[in-house]
Amino acid sequence: MTTAGAPGPVDESDGKGGLRAALSGLTTRGRSFLAAGVAATVCAYALGQGDLLRVGLLLAALPLVCVTALYRTRYRVAGSRRLSPSRVPAGSEARVHLRMDNVSRLHTGLLMLQDRVPYVLGPRPRFVLDRVEPGGVREVSYRIRSDLRGRYPLGPLQLQLSDPFGMCELTRSFSAYDTLVVIPRTEPLPALRLAGEASGYGDVRQRSLALAGEDDIIPRGYRHGDDLRRVHWRSTARHGELMVRREEQPQRARCTVLLDTRRIAYQGAGPGSAFEWAVSGAASALVHMLERGFAVRLLTDEGSAVPGEGADGFAGSSQESADSAGLMMDTLAAVGHSDGGGLSRAYDVLRGGDEGLLVAFFGDLDEEQAAVAARMRQRSRGAVAFVLDGDGRAHGSGAAPSASGRLRLLREAGWTVVAVPPGAELARLWQQAGQEGAGAQYSAARPSVPGTTTGF
């Protein structure tokens, strides 16, 4: 039997290796018949019983005939798999659709279809397919679900072919694999405004118009297709060539989401652990800020960002927000603990430029790492920190004095700090961060200046 699947068909029915594989496919029934036939033949030869000899030969020949017939069968079957969807949040179900096409000119026998899936996705699905006519199609589907985020391989598909007497079973495998991506759960977050010095498209656009008018006064050379109404005649006369005014390009507000993945900063494991809460919180913040029109970057304590982003490390234009969110979610689906003990690499990345708004999800911070985190605020126009301790207890009431001091250090550096109690909803903490940040900015500087708030 030949099974065809991407990439390319697989033919395992030729050669001595295929014959040995066919003999090894004898079922318990086939081996029993063969053993009984050999025993009867030996006894008949020893006792001189002709009738018993014929029975023994029949018993021994039947499984061998089934093996030969099954081995020489030339089925060509094409298989495909489709995931719907291929990226799901943890705890949600995905459906896998399997399609089998008989591309040969013969009817197939009884087929058993089996797909390999990781243990955490559930039991291995098996389907029995009746005879498939030439050119016929059979479609089946099954559901998979995981409470743990990650990237899970599916496949390869396996077909099991058996003879009508159940003497022999041959298994053929396709070569195609698929990957199910289980991303962290996300929560819808309220649209708030945090005190800062940068904004999104709208406010920056208004300030640019107020200062420089509708157009930038710096001209550039004329290009084919430019509107002639934008010709800047004074520059044209000065340069001796046709010059046009540049259109004002609205600046896009930036946001960096920092995820602390240090192993020593968290305790516990599983879907309800503090680390999984931090990963889910970072995912929720990324999606929310992209929906708000921000250019977003995901950063870890190791200083690594999501591959495939813009040249400056931030997500691309608003039309690419869905793709950017997909890249970041794929990264968060597979992110694990880092063995590093500090935040210095992330600080080196953050101090390299203007980061806009900084949203951080920290684990347990000692005095040294709290000082490093405090310095991160210097390159950000606004900073919000959600802090968990190692075992998920809040740094709030009942926290150790040293832990309260480390959080106070962040607040004195300009951070808006929110202590995360176990089982807290991120939406409520997000609301709290907005209220605390706005109150701190209002008390620090009066009167407030219009257009100096950052929406998040």
C-alpha positions, 0 to 999 in steps of 0.5 A: 500500500502506498500512502501519499501525503505532503511532502510527497508519497511514501511507498513501503510496499516494495523490497524485502524490507516491506515483506518482513514488515508485512510478516511482522504485521501478523495479528494474534489470530494470524500467529495462532493459525500459523502456529497451529498449522505448523504443529498439525503438519509436524504431528501429521508427518510424525503420525502418518495422518494425511487428513491432519496434514491437509488441515495443518497446511490449510491453517498455515497457508491462510495467514501467509496468503493474507499477508501476501495479498495485503502486501501486494495491494496497491492502494494510493491514499492521500491524506490532509489535516486542517486545524480550525483554528490553528491558534487557540487560547488556553482552555479553549477547544480546536477542531481537527479535520482529517480528509482521506482521498482514494486516488487509486483505481481500486476499492480500499478495504477496511481502514483504521485512521489514527492521528498522533497527538501529545498526551496533554491534548487528550487520547489518541483519536482513532476512526474506522473507515469503510471501503472507499471507492476509487476517487472517493473521499472520507472526512472525519474530525475530532476536538482537542483542548489544552489548559497549558499554553505551548506549541503542540505537534500533531501527526503524522497520520497513520493508516492501518490496513487489515485483511477480511479475516483479521490475520494481518494488519499493516500500518503506513504513516504519512509524513506531514505534521501540523502545529497547534499553538495554545496561547495564553488567556487574555482579558479585555481591559478598560480604556484608561488614560495614564498621566505622561508626556506622549500620546497616540495619533490624535493628540500628537497630530493636533500639537503638530498642526498647532506648531507647524500648520498642516504641512511640514515646511521642509521641502523635498524634491518633486516625485512623479505623481505628486500633487502640483498644488503642493509645489513650494515655489520659494524652495523651487526658485532657490534650488533650481528644481521643482520642490514640494512640501512634505505631508505631516506624518503623525507620530505613533505612540509607543508601548513596551511590555516587559515580562519578567521570566526569571526562575528565581522570581516565581514559585509554583507551576501549572495553569494557576501559578504566578508565572502563568498569571504574569504571562497572561497579563502580558498577553492581555496588555499587548492585545489591548495596546495594539487595539488602542493604536500603539506601536508595541514591543514585547521584551523579556528580562533577557533583553530579547524581543519578538522576531519579525517586528519593525527595525526599531523593535516595535510593531508595524503600522496599524494594518499589521496589528493582527500579524504583530499580535500573532507573532507576540502571542506565538512567542508567549505561547512558548516562553518559559523561565529564564535562568538569569538572575537579573534585569540588567539586559532588559535595562540595557535595551530600554535605555537605548531610546525613547520607550514611551509607555512601559508596562511591566509584569515583575516577579519577586524583586530583591533590593538589587533588582528593584534598583535596576527596575527603578532606573528603567523609568528614566527612559519612559514617559509613563511606567506601570508595574504589576508586581507578584512575589515568588509564591503569588502573595501580594506585596500589600497588607501583611507583606514584609517590611523589606518588600514594601520598601522595594515597592516604595523604591519603584514608586519614588522613581516614578512607577505606578506600582500595583501589588498583585494578590493571588487570583486577582482579575487583571481588568480590576488591577488595570483600573486601579493602575489608571486611577493611581497614575492619574492621581499621582500626576495630578498631585505632582504638577498643576495645572495640567497641560492639555494633550499630555496624557497617554491612553492605555 
